Amino acid sequence: MKPGIHPDYVETTVHCGCGNTFTTRSTKKSGQIVVEVCSQCHPFYTGKQKILDSGGRVARFEKRYGKRKAAAADK
């Protein structure tokens, strides 16, 4: 690496909204990072993930073409 062109890589404390705190390394000069979600409270990592289908494209496709199959089977 070229000397003098890279930022300092310092120890940084990360504070999550859930209260979890951990230490990592970063180029942020203050040494403090505040995040809303971390691996301790994120639904993907905790297993509390919900799959939400708000009647999107798949539901609209099934609504349109699913009825045609049912109507064709009756004839």
PyMOL Python script that loads the backbone (N, CA, C, O; Angstrom):
from pymol import cmd

cmd.read_pdbstr("""\
ATOM      1  N   MET A   1       0.839  -1.184   0.000  1.00  0.00           N
ATOM      2  CA  MET A   1       0.000   0.000   0.000  1.00  0.00           C
ATOM      3  C   MET A   1       0.882   1.244   0.000  1.00  0.00           C
ATOM      4  O   MET A   1       1.962   1.272   0.590  1.00  0.00           O
ATOM      5  N   LYS A   2       0.396   2.240  -0.664  1.00  0.00           N
ATOM      6  CA  LYS A   2       1.105   3.510  -0.704  1.00  0.00           C
ATOM      7  C   LYS A   2       0.943   4.231   0.632  1.00  0.00           C
ATOM      8  O   LYS A   2      -0.175   4.333   1.136  1.00  0.00           O
ATOM      9  N   PRO A   3       2.011   4.723   1.205  1.00  0.00           N
ATOM     10  CA  PRO A   3       1.889   5.419   2.494  1.00  0.00           C
ATOM     11  C   PRO A   3       1.249   6.795   2.336  1.00  0.00           C
ATOM     12  O   PRO A   3       1.508   7.514   1.370  1.00  0.00           O
ATOM     13  N   GLY A   4       0.403   7.145   3.311  1.00  0.00           N
ATOM     14  CA  GLY A   4      -0.153   8.485   3.375  1.00  0.00           C
ATOM     15  C   GLY A   4      -1.429   8.723   2.590  1.00  0.00           C
ATOM     16  O   GLY A   4      -1.974   9.825   2.663  1.00  0.00           O
ATOM     17  N   ILE A   5      -1.942   7.739   1.833  1.00  0.00           N
ATOM     18  CA  ILE A   5      -3.162   7.988   1.059  1.00  0.00           C
ATOM     19  C   ILE A   5      -4.377   7.243   1.610  1.00  0.00           C
ATOM     20  O   ILE A   5      -5.507   7.516   1.206  1.00  0.00           O
ATOM     21  N   HIS A   6      -4.153   6.315   2.519  1.00  0.00           N
ATOM     22  CA  HIS A   6      -5.253   5.523   3.056  1.00  0.00           C
ATOM     23  C   HIS A   6      -5.709   6.075   4.407  1.00  0.00           C
ATOM     24  O   HIS A   6      -4.880   6.512   5.205  1.00  0.00           O
ATOM     25  N   PRO A   7      -7.028   6.058   4.674  1.00  0.00           N
ATOM     26  CA  PRO A   7      -7.513   6.540   5.976  1.00  0.00           C
ATOM     27  C   PRO A   7      -7.125   5.570   7.091  1.00  0.00           C
ATOM     28  O   PRO A   7      -6.861   4.392   6.845  1.00  0.00           O
ATOM     29  N   ASP A   8      -7.095   6.081   8.306  1.00  0.00           N
ATOM     30  CA  ASP A   8      -6.784   5.232   9.460  1.00  0.00           C
ATOM     31  C   ASP A   8      -7.894   4.218   9.666  1.00  0.00           C
ATOM     32  O   ASP A   8      -9.073   4.533   9.506  1.00  0.00           O
ATOM     33  N   TYR A   9      -7.512   3.007  10.021  1.00  0.00           N
ATOM     34  CA  TYR A   9      -8.441   1.900  10.247  1.00  0.00           C
ATOM     35  C   TYR A   9      -8.476   1.669  11.750  1.00  0.00           C
ATOM     36  O   TYR A   9      -7.604   0.996  12.298  1.00  0.00           O
ATOM     37  N   VAL A  10      -9.490   2.232  12.421  1.00  0.00           N
ATOM     38  CA  VAL A  10      -9.521   2.242  13.884  1.00  0.00           C
ATOM     39  C   VAL A  10     -10.591   1.303  14.429  1.00  0.00           C
ATOM     40  O   VAL A  10     -11.520   0.910  13.723  1.00  0.00           O
ATOM     41  N   GLU A  11     -10.437   0.961  15.688  1.00  0.00           N
ATOM     42  CA  GLU A  11     -11.444   0.156  16.369  1.00  0.00           C
ATOM     43  C   GLU A  11     -12.699   0.998  16.553  1.00  0.00           C
ATOM     44  O   GLU A  11     -12.626   2.148  16.985  1.00  0.00           O
ATOM     45  N   THR A  12     -13.864   0.413  16.218  1.00  0.00           N
ATOM     46  CA  THR A  12     -15.122   1.155  16.234  1.00  0.00           C
ATOM     47  C   THR A  12     -16.167   0.378  17.017  1.00  0.00           C
ATOM     48  O   THR A  12     -16.272  -0.840  16.873  1.00  0.00           O
ATOM     49  N   THR A  13     -16.933   1.064  17.836  1.00  0.00           N
ATOM     50  CA  THR A  13     -18.012   0.451  18.593  1.00  0.00           C
ATOM     51  C   THR A  13     -19.321   0.694  17.858  1.00  0.00           C
ATOM     52  O   THR A  13     -19.641   1.826  17.495  1.00  0.00           O
ATOM     53  N   VAL A  14     -20.077  -0.383  17.641  1.00  0.00           N
ATOM     54  CA  VAL A  14     -21.362  -0.296  16.954  1.00  0.00           C
ATOM     55  C   VAL A  14     -22.460  -0.461  17.991  1.00  0.00           C
ATOM     56  O   VAL A  14     -22.467  -1.436  18.743  1.00  0.00           O
ATOM     57  N   HIS A  15     -23.396   0.496  18.035  1.00  0.00           N
ATOM     58  CA  HIS A  15     -24.522   0.464  18.963  1.00  0.00           C
ATOM     59  C   HIS A  15     -25.801   0.254  18.162  1.00  0.00           C
ATOM     60  O   HIS A  15     -26.097   1.026  17.250  1.00  0.00           O
ATOM     61  N   CYS A  16     -26.563  -0.792  18.499  1.00  0.00           N
ATOM     62  CA  CYS A  16     -27.815  -1.092  17.803  1.00  0.00           C
ATOM     63  C   CYS A  16     -28.993  -0.518  18.590  1.00  0.00           C
ATOM     64  O   CYS A  16     -28.885  -0.251  19.787  1.00  0.00           O
ATOM     65  N   GLY A  17     -30.111  -0.334  17.902  1.00  0.00           N
ATOM     66  CA  GLY A  17     -31.325   0.154  18.539  1.00  0.00           C
ATOM     67  C   GLY A  17     -31.886  -0.810  19.569  1.00  0.00           C
ATOM     68  O   GLY A  17     -32.614  -0.393  20.470  1.00  0.00           O
ATOM     69  N   CYS A  18     -31.558  -2.107  19.453  1.00  0.00           N
ATOM     70  CA  CYS A  18     -32.054  -3.104  20.405  1.00  0.00           C
ATOM     71  C   CYS A  18     -31.230  -3.126  21.689  1.00  0.00           C
ATOM     72  O   CYS A  18     -31.595  -3.805  22.649  1.00  0.00           O
ATOM     73  N   GLY A  19     -30.121  -2.388  21.714  1.00  0.00           N
ATOM     74  CA  GLY A  19     -29.275  -2.350  22.898  1.00  0.00           C
ATOM     75  C   GLY A  19     -28.000  -3.157  22.754  1.00  0.00           C
ATOM     76  O   GLY A  19     -27.121  -3.071  23.611  1.00  0.00           O
ATOM     77  N   ASN A  20     -27.877  -3.933  21.701  1.00  0.00           N
ATOM     78  CA  ASN A  20     -26.682  -4.730  21.470  1.00  0.00           C
ATOM     79  C   ASN A  20     -25.523  -3.818  21.086  1.00  0.00           C
ATOM     80  O   ASN A  20     -25.703  -2.845  20.353  1.00  0.00           O
ATOM     81  N   THR A  21     -24.333  -4.142  21.586  1.00  0.00           N
ATOM     82  CA  THR A  21     -23.128  -3.386  21.278  1.00  0.00           C
ATOM     83  C   THR A  21     -22.022  -4.361  20.924  1.00  0.00           C
ATOM     84  O   THR A  21     -21.833  -5.368  21.606  1.00  0.00           O
ATOM     85  N   PHE A  22     -21.289  -4.065  19.860  1.00  0.00           N
ATOM     86  CA  PHE A  22     -20.144  -4.897  19.507  1.00  0.00           C
ATOM     87  C   PHE A  22     -19.053  -4.025  18.904  1.00  0.00           C
ATOM     88  O   PHE A  22     -19.294  -2.887  18.502  1.00  0.00           O
ATOM     89  N   THR A  23     -17.857  -4.579  18.850  1.00  0.00           N
ATOM     90  CA  THR A  23     -16.700  -3.841  18.371  1.00  0.00           C
ATOM     91  C   THR A  23     -16.237  -4.420  17.042  1.00  0.00           C
ATOM     92  O   THR A  23     -16.191  -5.635  16.854  1.00  0.00           O
ATOM     93  N   THR A  24     -15.900  -3.534  16.137  1.00  0.00           N
ATOM     94  CA  THR A  24     -15.366  -3.917  14.831  1.00  0.00           C
ATOM     95  C   THR A  24     -14.309  -2.889  14.456  1.00  0.00           C
ATOM     96  O   THR A  24     -13.908  -2.076  15.289  1.00  0.00           O
ATOM     97  N   ARG A  25     -13.866  -2.921  13.231  1.00  0.00           N
ATOM     98  CA  ARG A  25     -12.903  -1.926  12.766  1.00  0.00           C
ATOM     99  C   ARG A  25     -13.497  -1.179  11.585  1.00  0.00           C
ATOM    100  O   ARG A  25     -14.207  -1.763  10.766  1.00  0.00           O
ATOM    101  N   SER A  26     -13.205   0.118  11.499  1.00  0.00           N
ATOM    102  CA  SER A  26     -13.771   0.955  10.454  1.00  0.00           C
ATOM    103  C   SER A  26     -12.864   2.156  10.203  1.00  0.00           C
ATOM    104  O   SER A  26     -11.948   2.437  10.976  1.00  0.00           O
ATOM    105  N   THR A  27     -13.138   2.850   9.115  1.00  0.00           N
ATOM    106  CA  THR A  27     -12.393   4.079   8.826  1.00  0.00           C
ATOM    107  C   THR A  27     -13.112   5.318   9.342  1.00  0.00           C
ATOM    108  O   THR A  27     -12.650   6.438   9.128  1.00  0.00           O
ATOM    109  N   LYS A  28     -14.248   5.123  10.025  1.00  0.00           N
ATOM    110  CA  LYS A  28     -14.981   6.259  10.594  1.00  0.00           C
ATOM    111  C   LYS A  28     -14.163   6.855  11.741  1.00  0.00           C
ATOM    112  O   LYS A  28     -13.773   6.146  12.669  1.00  0.00           O
ATOM    113  N   LYS A  29     -13.913   8.138  11.668  1.00  0.00           N
ATOM    114  CA  LYS A  29     -12.991   8.793  12.595  1.00  0.00           C
ATOM    115  C   LYS A  29     -13.494   8.852  14.029  1.00  0.00           C
ATOM    116  O   LYS A  29     -12.693   8.823  14.963  1.00  0.00           O
ATOM    117  N   SER A  30     -14.816   8.933  14.221  1.00  0.00           N
ATOM    118  CA  SER A  30     -15.348   9.083  15.580  1.00  0.00           C
ATOM    119  C   SER A  30     -15.235   7.799  16.394  1.00  0.00           C
ATOM    120  O   SER A  30     -15.215   7.857  17.624  1.00  0.00           O
ATOM    121  N   GLY A  31     -15.161   6.653  15.746  1.00  0.00           N
ATOM    122  CA  GLY A  31     -15.069   5.391  16.472  1.00  0.00           C
ATOM    123  C   GLY A  31     -16.407   4.905  16.990  1.00  0.00           C
ATOM    124  O   GLY A  31     -16.448   3.942  17.756  1.00  0.00           O
ATOM    125  N   GLN A  32     -17.503   5.539  16.599  1.00  0.00           N
ATOM    126  CA  GLN A  32     -18.848   5.166  17.035  1.00  0.00           C
ATOM    127  C   GLN A  32     -19.764   5.063  15.818  1.00  0.00           C
ATOM    128  O   GLN A  32     -19.766   5.951  14.966  1.00  0.00           O
ATOM    129  N   ILE A  33     -20.542   3.985  15.732  1.00  0.00           N
ATOM    130  CA  ILE A  33     -21.552   3.828  14.690  1.00  0.00           C
ATOM    131  C   ILE A  33     -22.848   3.424  15.374  1.00  0.00           C
ATOM    132  O   ILE A  33     -22.848   2.534  16.225  1.00  0.00           O
ATOM    133  N   VAL A  34     -23.959   4.071  15.009  1.00  0.00           N
ATOM    134  CA  VAL A  34     -25.273   3.742  15.549  1.00  0.00           C
ATOM    135  C   VAL A  34     -26.109   3.163  14.412  1.00  0.00           C
ATOM    136  O   VAL A  34     -26.264   3.790  13.364  1.00  0.00           O
ATOM    137  N   VAL A  35     -26.651   1.949  14.626  1.00  0.00           N
ATOM    138  CA  VAL A  35     -27.469   1.287  13.608  1.00  0.00           C
ATOM    139  C   VAL A  35     -28.844   0.976  14.184  1.00  0.00           C
ATOM    140  O   VAL A  35     -29.009   0.886  15.401  1.00  0.00           O
ATOM    141  N   GLU A  36     -29.827   0.812  13.310  1.00  0.00           N
ATOM    142  CA  GLU A  36     -31.181   0.485  13.755  1.00  0.00           C
ATOM    143  C   GLU A  36     -31.360  -1.012  13.960  1.00  0.00           C
ATOM    144  O   GLU A  36     -32.078  -1.436  14.865  1.00  0.00           O
ATOM    145  N   VAL A  37     -30.705  -1.817  13.116  1.00  0.00           N
ATOM    146  CA  VAL A  37     -30.894  -3.265  13.136  1.00  0.00           C
ATOM    147  C   VAL A  37     -29.536  -3.952  13.061  1.00  0.00           C
ATOM    148  O   VAL A  37     -28.669  -3.549  12.287  1.00  0.00           O
ATOM    149  N   CYS A  38     -29.359  -4.995  13.873  1.00  0.00           N
ATOM    150  CA  CYS A  38     -28.128  -5.783  13.830  1.00  0.00           C
ATOM    151  C   CYS A  38     -28.497  -7.262  13.709  1.00  0.00           C
ATOM    152  O   CYS A  38     -29.674  -7.600  13.585  1.00  0.00           O
ATOM    153  N   SER A  39     -27.511  -8.128  13.744  1.00  0.00           N
ATOM    154  CA  SER A  39     -27.779  -9.557  13.595  1.00  0.00           C
ATOM    155  C   SER A  39     -28.512 -10.143  14.804  1.00  0.00           C
ATOM    156  O   SER A  39     -29.079 -11.231  14.702  1.00  0.00           O
ATOM    157  N   GLN A  40     -28.513  -9.457  15.931  1.00  0.00           N
ATOM    158  CA  GLN A  40     -29.217  -9.946  17.119  1.00  0.00           C
ATOM    159  C   GLN A  40     -30.714  -9.676  17.068  1.00  0.00           C
ATOM    160  O   GLN A  40     -31.487 -10.372  17.726  1.00  0.00           O
ATOM    161  N   CYS A  41     -31.140  -8.668  16.290  1.00  0.00           N
ATOM    162  CA  CYS A  41     -32.556  -8.309  16.273  1.00  0.00           C
ATOM    163  C   CYS A  41     -33.180  -8.343  14.878  1.00  0.00           C
ATOM    164  O   CYS A  41     -34.388  -8.145  14.747  1.00  0.00           O
ATOM    165  N   HIS A  42     -32.389  -8.589  13.836  1.00  0.00           N
ATOM    166  CA  HIS A  42     -32.935  -8.631  12.478  1.00  0.00           C
ATOM    167  C   HIS A  42     -33.779  -9.890  12.303  1.00  0.00           C
ATOM    168  O   HIS A  42     -33.329 -10.975  12.673  1.00  0.00           O
ATOM    169  N   PRO A  43     -34.990  -9.782  11.750  1.00  0.00           N
ATOM    170  CA  PRO A  43     -35.882 -10.939  11.610  1.00  0.00           C
ATOM    171  C   PRO A  43     -35.281 -12.101  10.823  1.00  0.00           C
ATOM    172  O   PRO A  43     -35.604 -13.253  11.111  1.00  0.00           O
ATOM    173  N   PHE A  44     -34.437 -11.846   9.862  1.00  0.00           N
ATOM    174  CA  PHE A  44     -33.835 -12.928   9.085  1.00  0.00           C
ATOM    175  C   PHE A  44     -32.949 -13.801   9.964  1.00  0.00           C
ATOM    176  O   PHE A  44     -32.959 -15.024   9.829  1.00  0.00           O
ATOM    177  N   TYR A  45     -32.186 -13.191  10.857  1.00  0.00           N
ATOM    178  CA  TYR A  45     -31.261 -13.929  11.707  1.00  0.00           C
ATOM    179  C   TYR A  45     -31.928 -14.504  12.947  1.00  0.00           C
ATOM    180  O   TYR A  45     -31.442 -15.494  13.492  1.00  0.00           O
ATOM    181  N   THR A  46     -33.019 -13.918  13.407  1.00  0.00           N
ATOM    182  CA  THR A  46     -33.678 -14.409  14.619  1.00  0.00           C
ATOM    183  C   THR A  46     -34.695 -15.503  14.330  1.00  0.00           C
ATOM    184  O   THR A  46     -35.165 -16.160  15.259  1.00  0.00           O
ATOM    185  N   GLY A  47     -35.047 -15.715  13.061  1.00  0.00           N
ATOM    186  CA  GLY A  47     -36.025 -16.744  12.710  1.00  0.00           C
ATOM    187  C   GLY A  47     -37.458 -16.270  12.834  1.00  0.00           C
ATOM    188  O   GLY A  47     -38.378 -17.082  12.744  1.00  0.00           O
ATOM    189  N   LYS A  48     -37.673 -15.001  13.036  1.00  0.00           N
ATOM    190  CA  LYS A  48     -39.023 -14.454  13.176  1.00  0.00           C
ATOM    191  C   LYS A  48     -39.450 -13.719  11.913  1.00  0.00           C
ATOM    192  O   LYS A  48     -40.247 -12.782  11.958  1.00  0.00           O
ATOM    193  N   GLN A  49     -38.904 -14.163  10.790  1.00  0.00           N
ATOM    194  CA  GLN A  49     -39.188 -13.509   9.515  1.00  0.00           C
ATOM    195  C   GLN A  49     -40.595 -13.845   9.059  1.00  0.00           C
ATOM    196  O   GLN A  49     -41.031 -14.992   9.158  1.00  0.00           O
ATOM    197  N   LYS A  50     -41.298 -12.850   8.564  1.00  0.00           N
ATOM    198  CA  LYS A  50     -42.648 -13.032   8.047  1.00  0.00           C
ATOM    199  C   LYS A  50     -42.623 -12.797   6.549  1.00  0.00           C
ATOM    200  O   LYS A  50     -41.998 -11.853   6.066  1.00  0.00           O
ATOM    201  N   ILE A  51     -43.309 -13.664   5.819  1.00  0.00           N
ATOM    202  CA  ILE A  51     -43.417 -13.479   4.382  1.00  0.00           C
ATOM    203  C   ILE A  51     -44.725 -12.756   4.124  1.00  0.00           C
ATOM    204  O   ILE A  51     -45.802 -13.260   4.443  1.00  0.00           O
ATOM    205  N   LEU A  52     -44.621 -11.586   3.553  1.00  0.00           N
ATOM    206  CA  LEU A  52     -45.799 -10.775   3.301  1.00  0.00           C
ATOM    207  C   LEU A  52     -46.109 -10.781   1.817  1.00  0.00           C
ATOM    208  O   LEU A  52     -45.254 -10.441   0.999  1.00  0.00           O
ATOM    209  N   ASP A  53     -47.323 -11.163   1.466  1.00  0.00           N
ATOM    210  CA  ASP A  53     -47.772 -11.072   0.084  1.00  0.00           C
ATOM    211  C   ASP A  53     -48.971 -10.151   0.083  1.00  0.00           C
ATOM    212  O   ASP A  53     -50.045 -10.509   0.567  1.00  0.00           O
ATOM    213  N   SER A  54     -48.787  -8.988  -0.451  1.00  0.00           N
ATOM    214  CA  SER A  54     -49.851  -7.990  -0.415  1.00  0.00           C
ATOM    215  C   SER A  54     -50.682  -8.012  -1.687  1.00  0.00           C
ATOM    216  O   SER A  54     -51.092  -6.962  -2.182  1.00  0.00           O
ATOM    217  N   GLY A  55     -50.929  -9.190  -2.211  1.00  0.00           N
ATOM    218  CA  GLY A  55     -51.723  -9.283  -3.427  1.00  0.00           C
ATOM    219  C   GLY A  55     -50.982  -8.720  -4.612  1.00  0.00           C
ATOM    220  O   GLY A  55     -51.513  -7.891  -5.351  1.00  0.00           O
ATOM    221  N   GLY A  56     -49.763  -9.164  -4.794  1.00  0.00           N
ATOM    222  CA  GLY A  56     -48.919  -8.634  -5.851  1.00  0.00           C
ATOM    223  C   GLY A  56     -49.166  -9.302  -7.190  1.00  0.00           C
ATOM    224  O   GLY A  56     -50.281  -9.728  -7.490  1.00  0.00           O
ATOM    225  N   ARG A  57     -48.129  -9.388  -7.980  1.00  0.00           N
ATOM    226  CA  ARG A  57     -48.218  -9.899  -9.339  1.00  0.00           C
ATOM    227  C   ARG A  57     -48.632 -11.365  -9.394  1.00  0.00           C
ATOM    228  O   ARG A  57     -49.410 -11.752 -10.266  1.00  0.00           O
ATOM    229  N   VAL A  58     -48.130 -12.176  -8.486  1.00  0.00           N
ATOM    230  CA  VAL A  58     -48.472 -13.599  -8.500  1.00  0.00           C
ATOM    231  C   VAL A  58     -49.955 -13.797  -8.228  1.00  0.00           C
ATOM    232  O   VAL A  58     -50.617 -14.576  -8.913  1.00  0.00           O
ATOM    233  N   ALA A  59     -50.469 -13.104  -7.242  1.00  0.00           N
ATOM    234  CA  ALA A  59     -51.893 -13.224  -6.924  1.00  0.00           C
ATOM    235  C   ALA A  59     -52.745 -12.746  -8.093  1.00  0.00           C
ATOM    236  O   ALA A  59     -53.782 -13.336  -8.395  1.00  0.00           O
ATOM    237  N   ARG A  60     -52.311 -11.692  -8.737  1.00  0.00           N
ATOM    238  CA  ARG A  60     -53.055 -11.178  -9.879  1.00  0.00           C
ATOM    239  C   ARG A  60     -53.009 -12.164 -11.048  1.00  0.00           C
ATOM    240  O   ARG A  60     -54.005 -12.330 -11.752  1.00  0.00           O
ATOM    241  N   PHE A  61     -51.869 -12.815 -11.263  1.00  0.00           N
ATOM    242  CA  PHE A  61     -51.740 -13.815 -12.323  1.00  0.00           C
ATOM    243  C   PHE A  61     -52.651 -15.010 -12.045  1.00  0.00           C
ATOM    244  O   PHE A  61     -53.362 -15.476 -12.935  1.00  0.00           O
ATOM    245  N   GLU A  62     -52.624 -15.503 -10.803  1.00  0.00           N
ATOM    246  CA  GLU A  62     -53.482 -16.637 -10.448  1.00  0.00           C
ATOM    247  C   GLU A  62     -54.955 -16.269 -10.563  1.00  0.00           C
ATOM    248  O   GLU A  62     -55.779 -17.102 -10.941  1.00  0.00           O
ATOM    249  N   LYS A  63     -55.278 -15.050 -10.243  1.00  0.00           N
ATOM    250  CA  LYS A  63     -56.664 -14.603 -10.348  1.00  0.00           C
ATOM    251  C   LYS A  63     -57.119 -14.602 -11.807  1.00  0.00           C
ATOM    252  O   LYS A  63     -58.241 -15.010 -12.107  1.00  0.00           O
ATOM    253  N   ARG A  64     -56.262 -14.150 -12.706  1.00  0.00           N
ATOM    254  CA  ARG A  64     -56.619 -14.089 -14.124  1.00  0.00           C
ATOM    255  C   ARG A  64     -56.631 -15.457 -14.790  1.00  0.00           C
ATOM    256  O   ARG A  64     -57.621 -15.837 -15.416  1.00  0.00           O
ATOM    257  N   TYR A  65     -55.539 -16.196 -14.657  1.00  0.00           N
ATOM    258  CA  TYR A  65     -55.369 -17.415 -15.435  1.00  0.00           C
ATOM    259  C   TYR A  65     -55.789 -18.674 -14.691  1.00  0.00           C
ATOM    260  O   TYR A  65     -56.008 -19.710 -15.318  1.00  0.00           O
ATOM    261  N   GLY A  66     -55.904 -18.610 -13.394  1.00  0.00           N
ATOM    262  CA  GLY A  66     -56.374 -19.763 -12.632  1.00  0.00           C
ATOM    263  C   GLY A  66     -57.838 -20.047 -12.917  1.00  0.00           C
ATOM    264  O   GLY A  66     -58.246 -21.208 -12.943  1.00  0.00           O
ATOM    265  N   LYS A  67     -58.622 -19.026 -13.126  1.00  0.00           N
ATOM    266  CA  LYS A  67     -60.046 -19.188 -13.427  1.00  0.00           C
ATOM    267  C   LYS A  67     -60.252 -19.768 -14.816  1.00  0.00           C
ATOM    268  O   LYS A  67     -61.221 -20.496 -15.033  1.00  0.00           O
ATOM    269  N   ARG A  68     -59.377 -19.472 -15.753  1.00  0.00           N
ATOM    270  CA  ARG A  68     -59.508 -20.026 -17.098  1.00  0.00           C
ATOM    271  C   ARG A  68     -59.309 -21.530 -17.092  1.00  0.00           C
ATOM    272  O   ARG A  68     -60.001 -22.244 -17.819  1.00  0.00           O
ATOM    273  N   LYS A  69     -58.389 -22.023 -16.296  1.00  0.00           N
ATOM    274  CA  LYS A  69     -58.180 -23.471 -16.201  1.00  0.00           C
ATOM    275  C   LYS A  69     -59.407 -24.142 -15.606  1.00  0.00           C
ATOM    276  O   LYS A  69     -59.827 -25.196 -16.084  1.00  0.00           O
ATOM    277  N   ALA A  70     -59.983 -23.552 -14.580  1.00  0.00           N
ATOM    278  CA  ALA A  70     -61.167 -24.125 -13.942  1.00  0.00           C
ATOM    279  C   ALA A  70     -62.348 -24.105 -14.903  1.00  0.00           C
ATOM    280  O   ALA A  70     -63.125 -25.060 -14.927  1.00  0.00           O
ATOM    281  N   ALA A  71     -62.504 -23.061 -15.684  1.00  0.00           N
ATOM    282  CA  ALA A  71     -63.601 -22.964 -16.645  1.00  0.00           C
ATOM    283  C   ALA A  71     -63.408 -23.967 -17.776  1.00  0.00           C
ATOM    284  O   ALA A  71     -64.386 -24.541 -18.255  1.00  0.00           O
ATOM    285  N   ALA A  72     -62.171 -24.192 -18.215  1.00  0.00           N
ATOM    286  CA  ALA A  72     -61.894 -25.147 -19.289  1.00  0.00           C
ATOM    287  C   ALA A  72     -62.127 -26.577 -18.813  1.00  0.00           C
ATOM    288  O   ALA A  72     -62.539 -27.423 -19.606  1.00  0.00           O
ATOM    289  N   ALA A  73     -61.878 -26.862 -17.557  1.00  0.00           N
ATOM    290  CA  ALA A  73     -62.083 -28.204 -17.020  1.00  0.00           C
ATOM    291  C   ALA A  73     -63.570 -28.532 -16.916  1.00  0.00           C
ATOM    292  O   ALA A  73     -63.948 -29.699 -17.019  1.00  0.00           O
ATOM    293  N   ASP A  74     -64.415 -27.531 -16.714  1.00  0.00           N
ATOM    294  CA  ASP A  74     -65.856 -27.754 -16.606  1.00  0.00           C
ATOM    295  C   ASP A  74     -66.481 -28.098 -17.954  1.00  0.00           C
ATOM    296  O   ASP A  74     -67.506 -28.779 -17.992  1.00  0.00           O
ATOM    297  N   LYS A  75     -65.897 -27.649 -19.054  1.00  0.00           N
ATOM    298  CA  LYS A  75     -66.482 -27.860 -20.387  1.00  0.00           C
ATOM    299  C   LYS A  75     -66.208 -29.197 -20.931  1.00  0.00           C
ATOM    300  O   LYS A  75     -66.638 -29.512 -22.040  1.00  0.00           O
TER     301      LYS A  75
END
""", "prot")
cmd.dss("prot")
cmd.show_as("cartoon", "prot")
cmd.util.cbc("prot")
cmd.orient("prot")
